[in-house]
Amino acid sequence: MTDSPSDPAAGTRPGQSPAPGAPRWVKVSGAVALALIVLFLVLHLSGSGFGPGMHSGSGH
């Protein structure tokens, strides 16, 4: 059995380099967006007074 430099399961030909991954800015932007979504959900579900219902005129 010979060791081939490319994995046949990866879908690349022996003379072809694999497709590059996503650029760093895409990964960072996705991570920041995900963190903001999680932060919003945590604050919203915890009832910390943050969000659309904060200024509802309840007289507090």
Protein Blocks (a to p, Z undefined) as FASTA:
>chain_A
ZZdfbdfklopafklccdddddfklmmmmmmmmmmmmmmmmmmmnonopajklmnonoZZ
